[in-house]
Amino acid sequence: MEMTQIFDIAIIGAGIAGASVAARLAGKHSVIVLEMEERPGYHSTGRSAAAFEPNYGPATIRALTRASRELFFDPPKGFSDAPLVLPRETVFVAPADQDEAFERLLAESQGLREIDPSEARRLHPKLRDGYAKRAVLDRGTADLDVDLIHRGFLRQIKDAGAQAICNAEVTGLKHGSHWTIATRAGTFHARTVVNASGAWASRISAHAGAAPIAIQPKRRSIAVVPAPDGEASDAWPLIGDVGETWYCKPQSGKLLVSPADAAPVDPHDAFADDMTLAEGIERFQEAMDIEVTRVEHTWGGLRSFAADGNPVCGYDAVAPRFFWLAGQGGYGIQTAPALSLLAAALIDGGGVPQSIADEGFDPAAVSPLRFG
Ligand SMILES: Cc1cc2nc3c(=O)[nH]c(=O)nc-3n(C[C@H](O)[C@H](O)[C@H](O)COP(=O)(O)OP(=O)(O)OC[C@H]3O[C@@H](n4cnc5c(N)ncnc54)[C@H](O)[C@@H]3O)c2cc1C
């Protein structure tokens, strides 16, 4: 296919990042989304733990998550037929050796309440007596329906008359009077390119001759295990240790258990690491009175980070009209509404939208220019 049309904006990647920013831009500009896989959401977006936790992550992430809350809890008309969230409380527990991390969490958080370990055991009846020295409760958290959210954005793209093309791996990027984009589905032309390629973001920037910002993919593994018989496990909170060495989230009569691993890897079609999972399940069983006799299935995914842990959102320092939307780490779903709004404003040459500025967000913290 040789498209002679010069699009205003070509977006590389149709995960939650690419889909959400395309949805914000498609009404105003001619937009094309290029995705290498057969379907959007095949990589990180389809593999998350689907949690909304506004007290998780660095300050910049927390501000973006708070600014994203409204879309999830009160979506615009027509975005989805069903609710995007299911409220679920979160309990963080700290054994004695995690006191420092616990103090930090308390100091930086909003709306968290320290509770007595006995209260934590009332909220989660399987928490072992004596494991937690301290505990906090977050009542502002929820399960996200990632598929519905992703589809909501994809529908907005379509309704605006724009297209997401699958099986269109970008293999080359060249800038002349505009960008010429070589893909496995043919050649495309666009004035602006948005790099929303997740774990592959550094590779795409190298194709474009953009600044060599390192976006490091880190593997995270999840095991699905049966919930104990006869327990109302779906009503349990998400629970994990403050030091992030394990967490457990109920889902449709099962439990998701993660070792909260973060091994640096090259971008690839990720899978769970069995040894890491086994060790994580061990730690989970030390904390929780739940015997894991069987693992039903497992998956792995990539959480991709810039060196300072903040996202990268803004125009490149070197390559003309090359826009970064990468490094969302373990928070790319819960921040997508605000980060896409910010990205669309910056792409258009505007400033930080008020709803994001109101959360005390500092745009310099996400600028690609911060790496010099
Ligand atoms: C186990 C796990 C648990 C997580 N839990 C949570 C959570 O509870 N809450 C939360 O908010 N976040 C969570 N995350 C993080 C979240 O999943 C990611 O931050 C988010 O999905 C990133 O979205 P993305 O669109 O940038 O990446 P992706 O979904 O990976 O999308 C990038 C896309 O770019 C495409 N692409 C790459 N190279 C090319 C190319 N050359 N040409 C064309 N297309 C290309 C890929 O095929 C891919 O579809 C979790 C992640 C993992 C792995």
The ligand as a Gaussian input file, in Angstrom:
#p B3LYP/6-31G(d) Opt

LIG

0 1
 C        2.036000      -7.284000      34.746000
 C        1.709000      -5.822000      34.573000
 C        0.837000      -5.216000      35.469000
 C        0.469000      -3.879000      35.286000
 N       -0.476000      -3.347000      36.122000
 C       -0.916000      -2.077000      35.896000
 C       -1.966000      -1.548000      36.690000
 O       -2.501000      -2.213000      37.570000
 N       -2.378000      -0.258000      36.430000
 C       -1.802000       0.500000      35.452000
 O       -2.209000       1.650000      35.257000
 N       -0.803000      -0.002000      34.683000
 C       -0.346000      -1.259000      34.876000
 N        0.656000      -1.773000      34.097000
 C        1.314000      -0.898000      33.128000
 C        0.515000      -0.725000      31.843000
 O        0.099000      -1.976000      31.372000
 C        1.408000      -0.015000      30.811000
 O        1.956000       1.159000      31.364000
 C        0.621000       0.368000      29.567000
 O       -0.082000      -0.716000      29.049000
 C        1.546000       0.947000      28.508000
 O        0.774000       1.225000      27.369000
 P        1.474000       1.487000      25.963000
 O        0.385000       1.783000      25.013000
 O        2.562000       2.468000      26.149000
 O        2.217000       0.086000      25.649000
 P        1.704000      -1.175000      24.818000
 O        0.366000      -1.615000      25.250000
 O        2.793000      -2.196000      24.869000
 O        1.550000      -0.592000      23.371000
 C        2.647000      -0.283000      22.547000
 C        2.304000      -0.778000      21.173000
 O        3.297000      -0.371000      20.241000
 C        3.382000      -1.371000      19.270000
 N        4.655000      -1.262000      18.568000
 C        5.901000      -1.436000      19.051000
 N        6.808000      -1.288000      18.082000
 C        6.135000      -0.981000      16.949000
 C        6.522000      -0.722000      15.604000
 N        7.808000      -0.757000      15.216000
 N        5.560000      -0.462000      14.692000
 C        4.246000      -0.437000      15.055000
 N        3.833000      -0.692000      16.316000
 C        4.762000      -0.956000      17.248000
 C        3.260000      -2.654000      20.065000
 O        2.871000      -3.750000      19.261000
 C        2.233000      -2.291000      21.114000
 O        0.925000      -2.681000      20.748000
 C        1.040000      -3.108000      34.237000
 C        1.930000      -3.728000      33.356000
 C        2.248000      -5.053000      33.504000
 C        3.175000      -5.689000      32.514000

